[in-house]
Amino acid sequence: MPIRLDSADPDFEQRFVQLLEGKREASQDVNDTVAAIIADVRRRGDVAVVELTNKFDRSHVAPDTLAISADEIARAAASVPDTIRAALQTAHDRIWAHHVKQKPEDHIYTDHLGVTLGTRWTPVDAVGIYVPGGLASYPSSVLMNAVPAQVAGVARIAMVVPTPNGEINPAILLAAQIAGVTEIYRIGGAQAVAALAYGTASIARVDKVVGPGNAYVATAKRQVFGQVGIDMIAGPSEVLVIADGSANPAWVAADLIAQAEHGAGAQSILVTTEKGLADTVAAEVDRQLALLPKQEIARQGWDEFGAIITVASLDEAALLANRIASEHVELAINDPQGLLPAIRHAGAIFLGHHTPEAIGDYVGGSNHVLPTARSARFASGLGVLDFMKRTSILGCDPSSLSALSEAAVTIAEVEALHGHGQSISIRLNR
Amino acid sequence: MPIRLDSADPDFEQRFVQLLEGKREASQDVNDTVAAIIADVRRRGDVAVVELTNKFDRSHVAPDTLAISADEIARAAASVPDTIRAALQTAHDRIWAHHVKQKPEDHIYTDHLGVTLGTRWTPVDAVGIYVPGGLASYPSSVLMNAVPAQVAGVARIAMVVPTPNGEINPAILLAAQIAGVTEIYRIGGAQAVAALAYGTASIARVDKVVGPGNAYVATAKRQVFGQVGIDMIAGPSEVLVIADGSANPAWVAADLIAQAEHGAGAQSILVTTEKGLADTVAAEVDRQLALLPKQEIARQGWDEFGAIITVASLDEAALLANRIASEHVELAINDPQGLLPAIRHAGAIFLGHHTPEAIGDYVGGSNHVLPTARSARFASGLGVLDFMKRTSILGCDPSSLSALSEAAVTIAEVEALHGHGQSISIRLNR
């Protein structure tokens, strides 16, 4: 059974904090193991990558078969039914159309002193995309990671995907084909992150590594951060549904189940102003779970991490939502636009009764790689900006340099950086 | 003596890679020490912070004197001469005026199917700014970190600054006063980062920690990443000056010295098309160094990490610049605008003979917190966007949900997420 809280209960604050701070992942300390793997890949390159891959993935790769060949990609992609190809193409095109609008513009101007100031955006040269293998190997994630990189203008995209027992979901390779990703390696784990970050004889190093993974992948990303850029440390997925009396309990229940079926610590929370709705939704979840194929994962997730919270008002719901800072927030209420400004911390917000979170996972057009574990307090979903970087531009002429020199030299002296002051003074005609 | 390379030399590539990969910092493995400090602060809160501060900073703080009082800030600030106040105020106002232009705009639109899509920006609630103590304690850095946060609309800015032997540069407190930062703690090191990330009884936790620091601070930031956001892992400062025959050798020499005087692994590189200029600049550096107060640090930095590279053309200079991906790139050439598009990887670019890098450190208006150690390949300087985050907005009506449903349900089935498909199908009237 999910926990039930009411904001009017005397122990509400304490129990809410427990919910907020509850761990949903076994915190595995794999720091030393990962550090050893990274050091090994740096030292022995392909040899280490091959050994580790054959060991952990029970496969039989050699340095010259680390890359998945163009033939193999084409064959796998061709084996996927046309309906799936069409669906992934629709997803690709909608993701592309939305992300194109995120492309930033340079802004360079001259101020009243004649100083040229500005910001110029350029793409990262080479990006590595980590795609998990096994259960959570999703073709939609290939699109969500690759398309923003393509839109940004990244010249080289290298994808890695582990193939446990040599197996790979052909839809993954189809998605890569649709996204135009042609460089794919059958490797995973910390060894794949290390190979991308430092390079080997057969895998050229990249500048940034993105994509979700298990504890080894997350720890490896943390350790190589600085050598390369990384996107974020992904945690279990989560949804917060805010519902009022206008909500359809069956629809809300379906959305809570959709989140819970991710398993691995995924969390579904309902916050509602209606005690009656809370009860009906709880019953609906049970009813729908019984009809779901693979119901065990979803039921376990809902029982272990689910929560139903009743509140006095939508304003109060918004306050809780900001403390939870959920990856996904659904506004299953009569006036979603009205509450929107009050929800400040969320990865993505879904407006109204006809926007199930799952539509955003696939074909809405927005990105489904979003900040988890309360990191929406400070982080954003994946987008085009993650594959670009800003360069500052500054230009003075003799007159503007002269106008600024006194203040600059004064600060240089305060900071005891006399060479800094001298580099300005030497340019002045006095 | 700095190293001298010529791109025409047969061993150039090998020696250039050596330069590129040369370590400029002792790589201290302080992971375990830092992990223990963070765990201690999480467990014992203020008591741990006070103990560690009194031990490492040889000071005498208690939980109720961790915060620097409003009185103390006012007194210190008032003790600073008016010329310095005026210079810092000028810097503040110019940094503010430039960063205001970085404020992003929300973009929400409806597509041809009737789907509402968009990006909304909101500020981070609370930010911690780390300001180093001792030698590299710069009032300008207070402004460069605090002003973008203020412009972003961050409601709470908490600053930490270690006060070794109980001492603090009053100009640091003046800069905080000018920037409107009123919450300041006299703590530093990993314990300060831990207190900001997890909170103690007297220091409320923040959502993001920014600012440079030593190996302990950098490692602590890496370890708390995820619990809070961080800006970057800062390394030694660096400049790359690209000069042609139009450059003034004395000015170029002054800029190379200004960078080298940061010490601690700071690196100055000159790339020039003119062999004669290379020789003259080398001699000028020696001449000017002899006149510099505190010349030892700059001389040591220049001798140990400095480099002069002669190349055949400015195009070749740009290629090398992109491989070096320097924090600062000066274009001391006749046509800086002409070369600008070719320089793709740089934290900041300084245009022409009258833009010494030092002007950007203080009063140019652009930010001086910039990516180091080749991270300009994937990272940007500090700006307003670092203190905000994007939330995706998605909204469907019955008609647009229906139009998207087939593709979405198809992908859900491919991914074996039947609950996802069900959350869409259940909303369709059939």
Interface residues (C-beta under 8 A of the other chain):
Chain A: N31 T83 I84 A86 A87 L88 T90 A91 R94 A97 H98 K101 Q102 H107 Y109 D111 V115 T116 L117 T119 R120 T122 V124 D125 Y138 P139 S140 A171 D207 K208 R222 F225 G226 V228 G229 M232 I233 G235 A250 W251 A254 D255 I257 A258 A260 E261 H262 Q288 L292 P293 K294 A298 P336 L340 I343 R344 H345 A346 G347 A348 I349 F350 L351 G352 H353 H354 T355 P356 E357 A358 I359 G360 D361 Y362 V363 G364 G365 S366 N367 L370 P371 A373 S375 A376 R377 F378 A379 S380 G381 G383 L385 K389 R390 T391 S392 I393 L394 G395 C396 D397 P398 S400 L401 L404 S405 E406 A407 A408 T410 I411 A412 V414 E415 A416 L417 H418 G419 H420 G421 Q422 S423 I424 I426 R427
Chain B: N31 T83 I84 A86 A87 L88 T90 A91 A97 H98 K101 Q102 H107 Y109 D111 V115 T116 L117 T119 R120 T122 V124 D125 Y138 P139 S140 A171 D207 K208 R222 F225 G226 V228 G229 M232 I233 G235 A250 W251 A254 D255 I257 A258 A260 E261 H262 Q288 L292 P293 K294 A298 P336 L340 I343 R344 H345 A346 G347 A348 I349 F350 L351 G352 H353 H354 T355 P356 E357 A358 I359 G360 D361 Y362 V363 G364 G365 S366 N367 L370 P371 A373 S375 A376 R377 F378 A379 S380 G381 G383 L385 K389 R390 T391 S392 I393 L394 G395 C396 D397 P398 S400 L401 L404 S405 E406 A407 A408 T410 I411 A412 V414 E415 A416 L417 H418 G419 H420 G421 Q422 S423 I424 I426 R427
